[in-house]
Amino acid sequence: ALIVILGLTIWVMVGRALRPVHAISEQVASIGASTLDERVPVPETDDEIAELAALMNRMLERLEASSVRQRRFVADASHELRSPLATIKAAADIAGASDDPRRFGQLAGDVAVEAERMELLIADLLDLARLDESMAPPTTTARLDAIGEAVASRSVVADTGIELALEPVAVRGDANQLERAVLNLVSNAQRHATSTVSISTSSSGGMGHVDVDDDGPGIDPADRERVFERFVRLDDSRTRATGGAGIGLALVRAVAERHGGSVEISDAPGLGGARFRLSVPMASDR
């Protein structure tokens, strides 16, 4: 009789303890890609099961946020790609309806410009996708001063001079990705600079820094975080001819995060415009 009573007691207690697990399992089984906003029930008991339920809800929050970002990214990319296609189609329709041979020459020029814009946009989208998939930090070493010199030699824009103040800085990172990030920063600075862009390198606190300054109007503090979002263009640079597609700075942040670093915006102390600082952990062996 004692054994039977003990067995029944254990059966009841175990069933009561595992009842929240059964409820969590049923809820998890009903959650799909279209119902990521749902959450599992968290029991009031302060035990491991409640901790597990809270952990699963935090995981669902991350999955929902990732799904929202992905859908918004696909929608924005589709919108950006639709614009040059619409321009090409309109130019082709106008050229086809006209007997003027000059229209066909203009059509060729329009198609070349829009095709180049699409090519750059697709290249940026592919780079972002690769960075999103690559989670392992780089193990190679790169020289920030050499990257600054290479970018300065490639960034030739009329009426915009580049000043260099480079000190030797070795960081742990992928040289190609870091050069692409610095090139995007310099291209962005040249779009808004009045006459001068400055590239400098330095190190402090175990981090290597690349500062890109310009003498343009600067960036309002309220917008300094927003400019790193994908497909964001500020009010004074919304035109695609001058403002780009809004991918370049998002790519810079993705490169910085993959390297365990950061990118920040402040006022340029010497030129009066904006300063973009890309920071990356230094290599252990300088």
Backbone as CSV, one residue per row, in Angstrom:
resi,resn,N_x,N_y,N_z,CA_x,CA_y,CA_z,C_x,C_y,C_z
1,ALA,0.831,-1.207,0.000,0.000,0.000,0.000,0.869,1.262,0.000
2,LEU,1.961,1.209,0.787,2.855,2.356,0.858,3.511,2.625,-0.492
3,ILE,3.931,1.528,-1.175,4.557,1.668,-2.498,3.568,2.246,-3.505
4,VAL,2.292,1.785,-3.449,1.283,2.296,-4.371,1.026,3.780,-4.134
5,ILE,0.902,4.168,-2.859,0.676,5.580,-2.532,1.861,6.427,-2.999
6,LEU,3.079,5.925,-2.764,4.269,6.663,-3.188,4.310,6.802,-4.710
7,GLY,3.973,5.726,-5.435,3.969,5.786,-6.893,2.953,6.781,-7.424
8,LEU,1.718,6.763,-6.833,0.695,7.723,-7.260,1.133,9.164,-6.986
9,THR,1.757,9.360,-5.828,2.220,10.714,-5.478,3.267,11.197,-6.477
10,ILE,4.224,10.334,-6.799,5.269,10.711,-7.776,4.644,10.992,-9.132
11,TRP,3.666,10.161,-9.538,3.017,10.346,-10.845,2.295,11.695,-10.917
12,VAL,1.589,12.030,-9.835,0.869,13.312,-9.807,1.837,14.488,-9.813
13,MET,2.907,14.414,-9.008,3.863,15.517,-8.919,4.619,15.708,-10.233
14,VAL,5.040,14.606,-10.831,5.760,14.720,-12.107,4.838,15.261,-13.192
15,GLY,3.588,14.789,-13.219,2.637,15.298,-14.207,2.385,16.782,-14.038
16,ARG,2.268,17.224,-12.778,2.053,18.652,-12.529,3.281,19.472,-12.935
17,ALA,4.481,18.912,-12.698,5.706,19.642,-13.048,5.897,19.722,-14.553
18,LEU,5.481,18.670,-15.271,5.696,18.644,-16.717,4.538,19.252,-17.509
19,ARG,3.443,19.645,-16.826,2.327,20.235,-17.541,2.725,21.513,-18.286
20,PRO,3.536,22.420,-17.695,3.990,23.597,-18.468,4.833,23.224,-19.681
21,VAL,5.603,22.137,-19.563,6.410,21.710,-20.702,5.502,21.285,-21.848
22,HIS,4.416,20.580,-21.516,3.470,20.167,-22.551,2.827,21.383,-23.218
23,ALA,2.478,22.409,-22.421,1.879,23.619,-22.986,2.874,24.351,-23.891
24,ILE,4.134,24.392,-23.468,5.162,25.031,-24.294,5.343,24.270,-25.603
25,SER,5.353,22.938,-25.520,5.536,22.121,-26.722,4.396,22.338,-27.711
26,GLU,3.163,22.387,-27.220,2.025,22.611,-28.111,2.115,23.974,-28.784
27,GLN,2.514,25.005,-28.020,2.607,26.343,-28.595,3.720,26.426,-29.642
28,VAL,4.866,25.803,-29.338,5.982,25.815,-30.285,5.601,25.097,-31.572
29,ALA,4.863,24.008,-31.453,4.459,23.255,-32.647,3.514,24.057,-33.536
30,SER,2.789,25.011,-32.972,1.826,25.794,-33.755,2.440,27.052,-34.357
31,ILE,3.679,27.391,-33.982,4.317,28.612,-34.486,4.992,28.315,-35.816
32,GLY,4.676,29.132,-36.816,5.293,28.992,-38.132,5.902,30.306,-38.580
33,ALA,6.295,30.354,-39.851,6.947,31.551,-40.377,6.022,32.755,-40.357
34,SER,4.704,32.539,-40.477,3.754,33.653,-40.495,3.217,34.004,-39.119
35,THR,3.608,33.255,-38.079,3.100,33.512,-36.719,4.242,33.666,-35.733
36,LEU,5.318,34.315,-36.170,6.460,34.504,-35.271,6.183,35.515,-34.172
37,ASP,5.049,36.219,-34.243,4.707,37.173,-33.192,4.117,36.490,-31.957
38,GLU,3.814,35.199,-32.054,3.278,34.481,-30.899,4.396,34.103,-29.932
39,ARG,4.032,33.876,-28.669,5.009,33.545,-27.638,4.515,32.345,-26.830
40,VAL,5.458,31.634,-26.237,5.104,30.478,-25.422,4.717,30.956,-24.033
41,PRO,3.830,30.211,-23.345,3.429,30.630,-21.992,4.562,30.432,-20.995
42,VAL,4.743,31.415,-20.142,5.781,31.347,-19.106,5.108,31.030,-17.778
43,PRO,5.396,29.879,-17.167,4.761,29.541,-15.880,5.210,30.509,-14.778
44,GLU,4.355,30.651,-13.791,4.654,31.569,-12.694,5.712,31.022,-11.750
45,THR,5.977,29.750,-11.828,6.990,29.163,-10.956,8.374,29.650,-11.348
46,ASP,9.167,29.978,-10.380,10.520,30.480,-10.621,11.493,29.301,-10.640
47,ASP,11.453,28.545,-11.769,12.300,27.371,-11.858,12.909,27.289,-13.252
48,GLU,13.540,26.151,-13.552,14.221,25.994,-14.839,13.255,26.021,-16.010
49,ILE,12.020,25.527,-15.814,11.054,25.520,-16.909,10.652,26.949,-17.268
50,ALA,10.432,27.788,-16.263,10.120,29.194,-16.532,11.282,29.888,-17.227
51,GLU,12.490,29.553,-16.821,13.667,30.134,-17.474,13.766,29.691,-18.928
52,LEU,13.441,28.410,-19.192,13.460,27.888,-20.559,12.412,28.597,-21.413
53,ALA,11.208,28.811,-20.871,10.155,29.485,-21.627,10.552,30.929,-21.957
54,ALA,11.131,31.629,-20.974,11.568,32.999,-21.230,12.670,33.039,-22.283
55,LEU,13.581,32.045,-22.245,14.650,31.972,-23.234,14.088,31.730,-24.633
56,MET,13.088,30.875,-24.747,12.469,30.608,-26.042,11.745,31.844,-26.562
57,ASN,11.120,32.616,-25.684,10.450,33.838,-26.121,11.457,34.865,-26.637
58,ARG,12.606,34.947,-25.992,13.634,35.864,-26.489,14.156,35.406,-27.857
59,MET,14.265,34.087,-28.036,14.675,33.564,-29.333,13.634,33.894,-30.406
60,LEU,12.341,33.766,-30.062,11.288,34.099,-31.011,11.294,35.590,-31.347
61,GLU,11.621,36.420,-30.379,11.726,37.857,-30.656,12.831,38.145,-31.659
62,ARG,13.967,37.473,-31.507,15.062,37.674,-32.460,14.683,37.168,-33.851
63,LEU,14.016,36.015,-33.905,13.590,35.489,-35.200,12.566,36.408,-35.864
64,GLU,11.639,36.952,-35.076,10.647,37.863,-35.640,11.313,39.131,-36.169
65,ALA,12.267,39.684,-35.390,12.968,40.887,-35.841,13.763,40.616,-37.117
66,SER,14.406,39.446,-37.168,15.160,39.097,-38.366,14.244,38.939,-39.568
67,SER,13.075,38.321,-39.370,12.131,38.142,-40.466,11.602,39.482,-40.963
68,VAL,11.327,40.397,-40.039,10.849,41.726,-40.430,11.913,42.462,-41.226
69,ARG,13.172,42.399,-40.767,14.260,43.062,-41.486,14.429,42.466,-42.884
70,GLN,14.305,41.141,-42.981,14.477,40.494,-44.275,13.377,40.900,-45.251
71,ARG,12.130,40.933,-44.765,11.028,41.335,-45.650,11.175,42.786,-46.085
72,ARG,11.573,43.651,-45.138,11.759,45.058,-45.500,12.919,45.221,-46.478
73,PHE,13.980,44.430,-46.269,15.134,44.498,-47.155,14.760,44.073,-48.571
74,VAL,14.006,42.987,-48.697,13.583,42.516,-50.019,12.684,43.548,-50.689
75,ALA,11.771,44.158,-49.921,10.882,45.160,-50.503,11.668,46.383,-50.971
76,ASP,12.612,46.849,-50.150,13.404,48.015,-50.537,14.287,47.710,-51.740
77,ALA,14.898,46.515,-51.749,15.742,46.149,-52.888,14.919,46.071,-54.168
78,SER,13.722,45.509,-54.075,12.863,45.430,-55.249,12.497,46.819,-55.755
79,HIS,12.225,47.737,-54.814,11.882,49.103,-55.209,13.067,49.778,-55.893
80,GLU,14.256,49.616,-55.343,15.436,50.254,-55.933,15.752,49.686,-57.312
81,LEU,15.565,48.383,-57.504,15.830,47.778,-58.801,14.740,48.117,-59.819
82,ARG,13.522,48.362,-59.350,12.438,48.695,-60.266,12.642,50.070,-60.907
83,SER,13.268,50.991,-60.171,13.437,52.353,-60.689,14.290,52.410,-61.956
84,PRO,15.506,51.823,-61.979,16.263,51.870,-63.244,15.599,51.097,-64.364
85,LEU,14.903,50.016,-64.034,14.195,49.276,-65.083,13.089,50.133,-65.697
86,ALA,12.389,50.894,-64.856,11.342,51.772,-65.377,11.942,52.869,-66.252
87,THR,13.105,53.399,-65.854,13.764,54.424,-66.668,14.163,53.876,-68.025
88,ILE,14.743,52.667,-68.039,15.143,52.048,-69.308,13.922,51.796,-70.198
89,LYS,12.837,51.306,-69.613,11.633,51.018,-70.397,11.043,52.298,-70.980
90,ALA,11.007,53.377,-70.154,10.457,54.640,-70.654,11.304,55.200,-71.785
91,ALA,12.652,55.127,-71.619,13.535,55.622,-72.686,13.364,54.808,-73.960
92,ALA,13.204,53.489,-73.825,13.005,52.637,-75.004,11.689,52.948,-75.693
93,ASP,10.632,53.193,-74.923,9.337,53.522,-75.521,9.404,54.837,-76.296
94,ILE,10.091,55.830,-75.706,10.199,57.129,-76.379,11.013,56.996,-77.664
95,ALA,12.139,56.240,-77.593,12.967,56.066,-78.779,12.229,55.285,-79.865
96,GLY,11.430,54.294,-79.465,10.706,53.501,-80.439,9.592,54.259,-81.134
97,ALA,9.019,55.254,-80.444,7.925,56.027,-81.026,8.403,57.207,-81.852
98,SER,9.701,57.460,-81.871,10.243,58.622,-82.584,11.065,58.159,-83.787
99,ASP,11.028,58.970,-84.832,11.839,58.700,-86.014,13.193,59.398,-85.963
100,ASP,13.421,60.152,-84.922,14.677,60.899,-84.803,15.800,59.932,-84.423
101,PRO,16.840,59.776,-85.221,17.931,58.852,-84.874,18.694,59.253,-83.629
102,ARG,18.604,60.546,-83.253,19.305,60.973,-82.031,18.693,60.346,-80.787
103,ARG,17.428,59.961,-80.908,16.776,59.313,-79.766,17.452,57.986,-79.417
104,PHE,17.912,57.277,-80.447,18.547,55.989,-80.188,19.903,56.171,-79.510
105,GLY,20.617,57.232,-79.867,21.859,57.527,-79.161,21.610,57.889,-77.715
106,GLN,20.550,58.664,-77.465,20.197,59.000,-76.090,19.763,57.767,-75.318
107,LEU,19.039,56.855,-76.006,18.621,55.609,-75.357,19.830,54.795,-74.917
108,ALA,20.854,54.698,-75.780,22.056,53.947,-75.420,22.728,54.540,-74.199
109,GLY,22.795,55.876,-74.134,23.399,56.516,-72.965,22.606,56.268,-71.699
110,ASP,21.265,56.371,-71.793,20.422,56.137,-70.606,20.545,54.702,-70.121
111,VAL,20.545,53.757,-71.055,20.650,52.344,-70.677,21.993,52.071,-70.011
112,ALA,23.074,52.659,-70.523,24.395,52.445,-69.933,24.453,52.979,-68.506
113,VAL,23.892,54.169,-68.279,23.909,54.762,-66.937,23.095,53.917,-65.958
114,GLU,21.889,53.540,-66.355,21.026,52.769,-65.460,21.581,51.369,-65.230
115,ALA,22.199,50.768,-66.256,22.792,49.442,-66.076,23.960,49.497,-65.096
116,GLU,24.745,50.550,-65.173,25.856,50.690,-64.215,25.332,50.858,-62.795
117,ARG,24.245,51.628,-62.648,23.652,51.807,-61.320,23.121,50.494,-60.769
118,MET,22.470,49.712,-61.623,21.976,48.408,-61.194,23.127,47.478,-60.827
119,GLU,24.201,47.532,-61.598,25.356,46.676,-61.312,25.953,46.993,-59.946
120,LEU,26.101,48.289,-59.633,26.648,48.680,-58.332,25.710,48.272,-57.200
121,LEU,24.405,48.466,-57.402,23.448,48.099,-56.374,23.461,46.602,-56.112
122,ILE,23.475,45.801,-57.168,23.481,44.345,-57.005,24.763,43.890,-56.323
123,ALA,25.901,44.510,-56.675,27.166,44.157,-56.023,27.107,44.447,-54.528
124,ASP,26.524,45.607,-54.151,26.393,45.931,-52.728,25.465,44.952,-52.017
125,LEU,24.374,44.581,-52.673,23.437,43.637,-52.057,24.101,42.279,-51.843
126,LEU,24.888,41.831,-52.812,25.579,40.549,-52.661,26.609,40.619,-51.534
127,ASP,27.319,41.741,-51.436,28.299,41.887,-50.358,27.615,41.874,-48.990
128,LEU,26.476,42.540,-48.891,25.734,42.530,-47.630,25.266,41.123,-47.283
129,ALA,24.783,40.386,-48.282,24.329,39.020,-48.032,25.478,38.142,-47.552
130,ARG,26.659,38.298,-48.166,27.818,37.502,-47.736,28.218,37.843,-46.309
131,LEU,28.187,39.127,-45.967,28.549,39.527,-44.609,27.529,39.025,-43.599
132,ASP,26.244,39.017,-43.973,25.218,38.497,-43.065,25.408,37.014,-42.804
133,GLU,25.887,36.266,-43.811,26.071,34.827,-43.654,27.364,34.486,-42.927
134,SER,28.372,35.334,-43.040,29.680,35.036,-42.459,29.717,35.523,-41.016
135,MET,29.790,34.596,-40.081,29.794,34.929,-38.663,31.186,34.850,-38.048
136,ALA,32.084,34.072,-38.627,33.410,33.893,-38.042,34.241,35.155,-38.239
137,PRO,34.898,35.663,-37.188,35.736,36.847,-37.344,36.973,36.530,-38.170
138,PRO,37.491,37.497,-38.905,38.681,37.246,-39.726,39.905,36.999,-38.852
139,THR,40.832,36.222,-39.383,42.052,35.878,-38.649,43.294,36.456,-39.299
140,THR,43.153,37.125,-40.442,44.305,37.706,-41.124,44.600,39.097,-40.573
141,THR,45.720,39.673,-41.026,46.148,40.992,-40.577,46.113,41.967,-41.745
142,ALA,45.690,43.205,-41.467,45.623,44.238,-42.493,46.243,45.517,-41.955
143,ARG,46.798,46.314,-42.854,47.409,47.598,-42.500,46.447,48.720,-42.876
144,LEU,45.970,49.458,-41.878,45.037,50.536,-42.148,45.685,51.675,-42.924
145,ASP,46.972,51.945,-42.668,47.640,53.018,-43.404,47.757,52.668,-44.885
146,ALA,48.063,51.390,-45.189,48.129,50.973,-46.587,46.759,51.052,-47.248
147,ILE,45.714,50.711,-46.506,44.360,50.806,-47.046,44.009,52.262,-47.333
148,GLY,44.394,53.166,-46.432,44.130,54.584,-46.660,44.814,55.101,-47.911
149,GLU,46.068,54.694,-48.134,46.783,55.113,-49.347,46.118,54.553,-50.600
150,ALA,45.708,53.283,-50.559,45.072,52.660,-51.722,43.750,53.346,-52.053
151,VAL,42.964,53.647,-51.036,41.672,54.299,-51.277,41.878,55.706,-51.823
152,ALA,42.858,56.431,-51.292,43.119,57.790,-51.772,43.520,57.792,-53.241
153,SER,44.276,56.781,-53.653,44.707,56.720,-55.054,43.554,56.376,-55.985
154,ARG,42.535,55.703,-55.479,41.398,55.312,-56.310,40.298,56.367,-56.319
155,SER,40.234,57.196,-55.290,39.119,58.145,-55.137,39.510,59.494,-55.733
156,VAL,39.393,59.621,-57.036,39.725,60.858,-57.735,38.416,61.512,-58.171
157,VAL,38.096,62.645,-57.541,36.884,63.396,-57.861,37.280,64.841,-58.137
158,ALA,36.749,65.393,-59.210,37.071,66.777,-59.559,36.627,67.721,-58.445
159,ASP,37.449,68.732,-58.186,37.168,69.788,-57.205,37.160,69.277,-55.772
160,THR,37.661,68.081,-55.532,37.733,67.550,-54.176,39.125,66.989,-53.940
161,GLY,39.847,67.586,-53.010,41.174,67.109,-52.672,41.141,66.181,-51.473
162,ILE,42.116,65.278,-51.390,42.202,64.326,-50.285,43.492,64.581,-49.517
163,GLU,43.347,64.830,-48.218,44.493,65.003,-47.340,44.724,63.705,-46.567
164,LEU,45.994,63.316,-46.396,46.345,62.074,-45.713,47.158,62.379,-44.467
165,ALA,46.830,61.695,-43.384,47.609,61.750,-42.144,47.630,60.333,-41.587
166,LEU,48.511,59.503,-42.137,48.488,58.072,-41.871,49.658,57.667,-40.997
167,GLU,49.359,56.990,-39.902,50.394,56.367,-39.088,50.243,54.855,-39.170
168,PRO,51.335,54.097,-39.082,51.242,52.641,-39.246,50.335,52.002,-38.188
169,VAL,49.317,51.303,-38.637,48.377,50.623,-37.742,48.047,49.269,-38.350
170,ALA,48.342,48.195,-37.625,48.011,46.837,-38.066,46.823,46.330,-37.258
171,VAL,45.820,45.826,-37.959,44.607,45.341,-37.305,44.338,43.911,-37.728
172,ARG,43.469,43.259,-36.983,43.042,41.904,-37.314,41.812,42.011,-38.206
173,GLY,41.998,41.714,-39.503,40.864,41.874,-40.392,41.174,41.487,-41.817
174,ASP,40.120,41.505,-42.627,40.202,41.202,-44.054,40.496,42.509,-44.789
175,ALA,41.640,42.568,-45.467,42.062,43.811,-46.112,41.072,44.249,-47.193
176,ASN,40.533,43.303,-47.962,39.603,43.652,-49.041,38.312,44.251,-48.487
177,GLN,37.770,43.645,-47.439,36.539,44.162,-46.859,36.766,45.516,-46.200
178,LEU,37.877,45.676,-45.502,38.161,46.961,-44.868,38.388,48.048,-45.916
179,GLU,39.064,47.699,-47.011,39.272,48.689,-48.070,37.941,49.098,-48.684
180,ARG,37.040,48.145,-48.863,35.711,48.474,-49.404,34.965,49.409,-48.454
181,ALA,35.074,49.150,-47.151,34.394,49.999,-46.177,34.961,51.418,-46.201
182,VAL,36.287,51.545,-46.207,36.904,52.877,-46.236,36.578,53.588,-47.544
183,LEU,36.565,52.845,-48.650,36.215,53.441,-49.941,34.788,53.984,-49.920
184,ASN,33.870,53.263,-49.298,32.496,53.756,-49.184,32.437,55.022,-48.343
185,LEU,33.215,55.060,-47.253,33.232,56.258,-46.415,33.780,57.457,-47.180
186,VAL,34.841,57.244,-47.945,35.434,58.340,-48.709,34.482,58.797,-49.812
187,SER,33.844,57.858,-50.502,32.881,58.223,-51.546,31.731,59.024,-50.960
188,ASN,31.256,58.625,-49.793,30.190,59.366,-49.133,30.655,60.767,-48.762
189,ALA,31.885,60.876,-48.238,32.418,62.188,-47.864,32.577,63.081,-49.093
190,GLN,33.036,62.537,-50.202,33.226,63.337,-51.409,31.901,63.838,-51.973
191,ARG,30.824,63.083,-51.756,29.513,63.525,-52.243,29.060,64.785,-51.532
192,HIS,29.465,64.936,-50.271,28.958,66.056,-49.473,30.013,67.111,-49.179
193,ALA,31.269,66.844,-49.519,32.338,67.794,-49.211,32.260,69.017,-50.130
194,THR,32.733,70.137,-49.592,32.839,71.343,-50.411,34.093,71.307,-51.263
195,SER,35.231,70.976,-50.640,36.470,70.933,-51.410,37.485,69.940,-50.876
196,THR,37.344,69.480,-49.612,38.413,68.701,-48.995,37.857,67.504,-48.237
197,VAL,38.551,66.370,-48.380,38.293,65.163,-47.601,39.609,64.729,-46.977
198,SER,39.562,64.313,-45.730,40.771,63.909,-45.014,40.647,62.449,-44.583
199,ILE,41.746,61.681,-44.775,41.826,60.293,-44.306,42.989,60.201,-43.330
200,SER,42.717,59.736,-42.120,43.771,59.598,-41.109,43.609,58.276,-40.392
201,THR,44.715,57.736,-39.900,44.707,56.500,-39.122,45.381,56.741,-37.786
202,SER,44.922,56.018,-36.770,45.483,56.135,-35.431,45.113,54.885,-34.652
203,SER,45.580,54.803,-33.417,45.270,53.656,-32.560,45.137,54.125,-31.122
204,SER,44.261,53.453,-30.383,44.070,53.747,-28.952,43.231,52.639,-28.349
205,GLY,43.553,52.254,-27.116,42.760,51.271,-26.393,42.649,49.936,-27.078
206,GLY,43.696,49.515,-27.776,43.662,48.237,-28.463,42.865,48.228,-29.741
207,MET,42.451,49.403,-30.235,41.676,49.496,-31.461,42.422,50.366,-32.469
208,GLY,42.356,49.969,-33.738,42.858,50.794,-34.816,41.727,51.588,-35.423
209,HIS,42.006,52.855,-35.749,40.953,53.755,-36.233,41.303,54.303,-37.609
210,VAL,40.277,54.436,-38.438,40.350,55.184,-39.689,39.323,56.297,-39.593
211,ASP,39.785,57.555,-39.661,38.896,58.708,-39.625,38.787,59.306,-41.015
212,VAL,37.568,59.484,-41.483,37.304,60.130,-42.771,36.504,61.398,-42.481
213,ASP,37.139,62.552,-42.712,36.523,63.851,-42.440,36.208,64.559,-43.751
214,ASP,35.221,65.450,-43.712,34.923,66.294,-44.871,34.549,67.689,-44.385
215,ASP,34.580,68.639,-45.308,34.238,70.024,-44.972,32.836,70.373,-45.463
216,GLY,31.961,69.399,-45.487,30.585,69.617,-45.917,29.706,70.128,-44.794
217,PRO,28.383,70.001,-44.954,27.455,70.541,-43.954,27.366,69.722,-42.675
218,GLY,27.941,68.521,-42.649,27.847,67.685,-41.457,26.540,66.917,-41.413
219,ILE,26.371,66.139,-40.349,25.169,65.321,-40.166,24.560,65.654,-38.812
220,ASP,23.275,65.905,-38.807,22.575,66.223,-37.567,22.671,65.047,-36.598
221,PRO,22.902,65.316,-35.295,23.013,64.200,-34.335,21.820,63.264,-34.336
222,ALA,20.632,63.770,-34.651,19.444,62.912,-34.665,19.479,61.906,-35.804
223,ASP,20.281,62.179,-36.840,20.340,61.292,-38.004,21.576,60.416,-38.030
224,ARG,22.454,60.530,-37.039,23.743,59.843,-37.113,23.642,58.338,-36.946
225,GLU,22.584,57.869,-36.373,22.385,56.424,-36.289,21.553,55.919,-37.464
226,ARG,20.645,56.751,-37.918,19.732,56.338,-38.981,20.433,56.150,-40.318
227,VAL,21.531,56.889,-40.556,22.179,56.810,-41.868,22.793,55.441,-42.127
228,PHE,22.993,54.634,-41.076,23.576,53.309,-41.266,22.525,52.256,-41.598
229,GLU,21.246,52.636,-41.594,20.208,51.689,-41.978,20.201,51.522,-43.492
230,ARG,19.754,50.382,-43.941,19.770,50.087,-45.368,18.698,50.869,-46.109
231,PHE,19.096,51.412,-47.257,18.232,52.176,-48.150,17.739,53.471,-47.515
232,VAL,18.531,54.041,-46.617,18.178,55.328,-46.009,18.991,56.421,-46.673
233,ARG,18.296,57.482,-47.136,18.952,58.668,-47.660,18.379,59.870,-46.917
234,LEU,19.263,60.768,-46.492,18.801,61.952,-45.786,18.130,62.915,-46.756
235,ASP,17.412,63.896,-46.184,16.595,64.781,-47.005,17.400,65.550,-48.047
236,ASP,18.640,65.939,-47.717,19.410,66.741,-48.652,20.138,65.889,-49.682
237,SER,19.930,64.561,-49.672,20.618,63.709,-50.653,19.731,62.561,-51.100
238,ARG,18.446,62.855,-51.281,17.531,61.786,-51.648,17.632,61.403,-53.115
239,THR,18.111,62.284,-53.966,18.197,61.935,-55.374,19.243,60.870,-55.572
240,ARG,18.936,59.902,-56.410,19.874,58.795,-56.616,21.127,59.257,-57.332
241,ALA,21.042,60.365,-58.068,22.220,60.838,-58.779,23.296,61.304,-57.815
242,THR,22.891,61.852,-56.666,23.868,62.373,-55.710,23.886,61.597,-54.411
243,GLY,22.784,60.930,-54.067,22.705,60.296,-52.766,22.923,58.807,-52.751
244,GLY,23.077,58.179,-53.926,23.285,56.744,-53.953,22.015,55.995,-53.612
245,ALA,22.167,54.703,-53.391,21.008,53.852,-53.083,20.796,53.670,-51.590
246,GLY,21.697,54.178,-50.771,21.555,54.012,-49.331,22.081,52.692,-48.821
247,ILE,23.035,52.085,-49.556,23.591,50.796,-49.164,25.006,50.950,-48.617
248,GLY,25.735,51.960,-49.074,27.162,52.070,-48.761,27.471,52.106,-47.278
249,LEU,26.765,52.943,-46.516,27.053,53.053,-45.089,26.565,51.823,-44.330
250,ALA,25.483,51.198,-44.793,25.047,49.945,-44.178,26.105,48.870,-44.359
251,LEU,26.760,48.870,-45.504,27.835,47.917,-45.752,29.029,48.192,-44.837
252,VAL,29.317,49.465,-44.584,30.408,49.823,-43.671,30.135,49.277,-42.278
253,ARG,28.913,49.454,-41.791,28.583,48.934,-40.464,28.665,47.422,-40.416
254,ALA,28.212,46.744,-41.475,28.282,45.287,-41.502,29.732,44.812,-41.448
255,VAL,30.632,45.490,-42.169,32.054,45.134,-42.128,32.609,45.366,-40.733
256,ALA,32.271,46.496,-40.122,32.773,46.799,-38.784,32.312,45.761,-37.765
257,GLU,31.044,45.392,-37.818,30.519,44.419,-36.856,31.137,43.047,-37.067
258,ARG,31.372,42.661,-38.321,31.990,41.355,-38.575,33.399,41.310,-38.012
259,HIS,34.097,42.445,-37.985,35.455,42.506,-37.460,35.489,42.763,-35.944
260,GLY,34.334,42.784,-35.310,34.298,43.060,-33.881,34.561,44.512,-33.556
261,GLY,34.313,45.399,-34.500,34.562,46.824,-34.308,33.286,47.633,-34.377
262,SER,33.428,48.900,-34.752,32.277,49.801,-34.790,32.561,50.935,-35.767
263,VAL,31.518,51.671,-36.102,31.647,52.881,-36.912,30.766,53.947,-36.267
264,GLU,31.332,55.123,-36.075,30.637,56.201,-35.377,30.782,57.505,-36.155
265,ILE,29.841,58.422,-35.916,29.842,59.723,-36.572,29.966,60.816,-35.518
266,SER,30.805,61.811,-35.804,30.944,62.977,-34.949,31.238,64.176,-35.840
267,ASP,31.497,65.319,-35.214,31.882,66.506,-35.975,33.366,66.446,-36.294
268,ALA,33.714,66.806,-37.533,35.120,66.838,-37.940,35.795,68.030,-37.271
269,PRO,36.791,67.798,-36.411,37.375,68.910,-35.657,38.107,69.935,-36.516
270,GLY,38.719,69.500,-37.604,39.494,70.438,-38.399,38.734,71.049,-39.557
271,LEU,37.899,70.239,-40.220,37.233,70.689,-41.439,35.823,71.208,-41.203
272,GLY,35.233,70.854,-40.058,33.925,71.395,-39.727,32.740,70.602,-40.236
273,GLY,32.984,69.544,-41.037,31.874,68.739,-41.526,31.635,67.538,-40.636
274,ALA,31.518,66.358,-41.250,31.267,65.126,-40.511,32.542,64.294,-40.449
275,ARG,32.694,63.572,-39.350,33.784,62.606,-39.197,33.189,61.219,-39.019
276,PHE,33.587,60.294,-39.885,33.232,58.889,-39.751,34.468,58.157,-39.234
277,ARG,34.325,57.493,-38.088,35.444,56.739,-37.502,35.131,55.254,-37.553
278,LEU,35.939,54.512,-38.304,35.858,53.057,-38.372,36.909,52.494,-37.430
279,SER,36.475,51.710,-36.429,37.384,51.151,-35.423,37.379,49.630,-35.508
280,VAL,38.585,49.051,-35.510,38.766,47.599,-35.636,39.814,47.161,-34.612
281,PRO,39.637,45.986,-33.972,40.660,45.502,-33.025,42.023,45.367,-33.686
282,MET,43.045,45.779,-32.962,44.399,45.711,-33.490,44.914,44.283,-33.474
283,ALA,45.876,44.013,-34.356,46.496,42.698,-34.385,47.376,42.537,-33.151
284,SER,47.455,41.294,-32.647,48.252,41.050,-31.445,49.722,41.306,-31.701
285,ASP,50.177,40.989,-32.924,51.584,41.232,-33.293,51.635,42.417,-34.221
286,ARG,52.080,43.548,-33.753,52.090,44.753,-34.544,53.131,44.688,-35.651
